[in-house]
Amino acid sequence: MSLEENKALARRAVEEIWGKGNLDAVDELYATDFVWHWAPPGVAPDREGYKQFATMSFAAFGDVHCATEDVIAEGDKVVVRWTWHATHKGEYMGIAPTGKQVTLTGIAISRVVDGKTVEEWGEMDNLGMMQQLGVVPPPGQGGG
């Protein structure tokens, strides 16, 4: 596949799965032997774990809006920088609903083979999200 086709695949994953909540797209866009290198603790690092985490995230956060900020490709790798806005309406990782709006940013690096994502690494600003939820105090306001 061309770099542009790989970029379109990565953009579609963000828009379909995280923007529209279309979990059927996971099976379409991710290989059966997909390895999710940045799966959260307790979540299987495979395609089913990815769907499980997405389901949990959508149950916890209502009115999700996900935007693709940048897409860069080289070789078989695609990098996507994204921003996610949502309202915390359900339990998330043991945190009771707060009703607060959050903005989460992150970067995902995917390896694409034959039109499917086979591996993914990433980083997201979980600390920033926990501060927005009020679970972690902002710097300088710790309880020590």
For each residue, the residues with C-beta under 8 A, 3 or more apart:
1: 5 6 9 112 114 115
2: 5 6
3: 6 7 73 74
4: 7 8 73
5: 1 2 8 9 115
6: 1 2 3 9 10 73 76 78 112
7: 3 4 10 11 71 72 73 78
8: 4 5 11 12
9: 1 5 6 12 13 29 78 110 112 115 116 117
10: 6 7 13 14 71 73 78 80 108 110 112 117
11: 7 8 14 15 68 71 80
12: 8 9 15 16 25 29
13: 9 10 16 17 18 25 29 30 80 110 117
14: 10 11 17 18 19 66 68 80 82 108
15: 11 12 18 19 20 66 68
16: 12 13 19 20 22 25 29
17: 13 14 20 21 22 23 25 26 29 54
18: 13 14 15 21 54 64 66 82 84
19: 14 15 16 64 65 66 67
20: 15 16 17
21: 17 18 54 58 64
22: 16 17 25
23: 17 26 51 54 55
24: 27 28
25: 12 13 16 17 22 28 29
26: 17 23 29 30 47 50 51 54
27: 24 30 47
28: 24 25
29: 9 12 13 16 17 25 26 116 117
30: 13 26 27 34 47 50 116 117 118
31: 34 47 113 116 117 118
32: 47
33: 46 118
34: 30 31 46 47 50 116 117 118 119 120
35: 45 46 118 119 120
36: 39 45 46 47 49 50 119 120
37: 45 119 120 121 122
38: 120 121 122 123
39: 36 43 44 45 49 50 53
40: 43 53 93
41:
42:
43: 39 40 49 52 53
44: 39 48 49 52
45: 35 36 37 39 49
46: 33 34 35 36 49 50
47: 26 27 30 31 32 34 36 50 51
48: 44 51 52
49: 36 39 43 44 45 46 52 53
50: 26 30 34 36 39 46 47 53 54
51: 23 26 47 48 54 55
52: 43 44 48 49 55 56
53: 39 40 43 49 50 56 57
54: 17 18 21 23 26 50 51 57 58
55: 23 51 52 58 59
56: 52 53 59 60 92
57: 53 54 60 61 64 92
58: 21 54 55 61 64
59: 55 56 90 91
60: 56 57 88 89 90 91 92 97
61: 57 58 64 86 87 88 89 90 92 102
62: 86 87 89 90
63: 86 87
64: 18 19 21 57 58 61 84 85 86
65: 19 84 85 86
66: 14 15 18 19 82 83 84 85
67: 19 82 83 84
68: 11 14 15 71 80 81 82
69: 81 82 83
70: 79 80 81
71: 7 10 11 68 78 79 80 81
72: 7 78 79
73: 3 4 6 7 10 77 78 79
74: 3 77
75:
76: 6 111 112 113
77: 73 74 109 110 111 112
78: 6 7 9 10 71 72 73 109 110 112
79: 70 71 72 73 107 108 109 110
80: 10 11 13 14 68 70 71 107 108 110
81: 68 69 70 71 105 106 107
82: 14 18 66 67 68 69 105 106 107 108
83: 66 67 69 103 104 105
84: 18 64 65 66 67 103 104 105 106
85: 64 65 66 101 102 103 104
86: 61 62 63 64 65 101 102 104
87: 61 62 63 99 100 101 102
88: 60 61 92 95 97 98 99 100 101 102 133
89: 60 61 62 97 99
90: 59 60 61 62 97
91: 59 60 94 95 96 97
92: 56 57 60 61 88 95
93: 40
94: 91
95: 88 91 92 98 133 135
96: 91
97: 60 88 89 90 91
98: 88 95 133 134
99: 87 88 89
100: 87 88 132 133 134
101: 85 86 87 88 132
102: 61 85 86 87 88 129 132 133
103: 83 84 85 128 129 132
104: 83 84 85 86 124 125 126 128 129
105: 81 82 83 84 124 125 128
106: 81 82 84 122 123 124 125
107: 79 80 81 82 122 123 124
108: 10 14 79 80 82 120 121 122
109: 77 78 79 120 121 122
110: 9 10 13 77 78 79 80 117 119 120
111: 76 77 117 118 119 120
112: 1 6 9 10 76 77 78 115 116 117 118
113: 31 76 116 118
114: 1
115: 1 5 9 112
116: 9 29 30 31 34 112 113
117: 9 10 13 29 30 31 34 110 111 112 120
118: 30 31 33 34 35 111 112 113
119: 34 35 36 37 110 111
120: 34 35 36 37 38 108 109 110 111 117
121: 37 38 108 109
122: 37 38 106 107 108 109
123: 38 106 107
124: 104 105 106 107 129
125: 104 105 106 128 129
126: 104 129 130
127: 130 131 136
128: 103 104 105 125 131 132
129: 102 103 104 124 125 126 132 133
130: 126 127 133 135 136
131: 127 128 134 135 136 137 138
132: 100 101 102 103 128 129
133: 88 95 98 100 102 129 130
134: 98 100 131
135: 95 130 131
136: 127 130 131
137: 131 141 142 143
138: 131 141
139: 142
140:
141: 137 138
142: 137 139
143: 137
144:
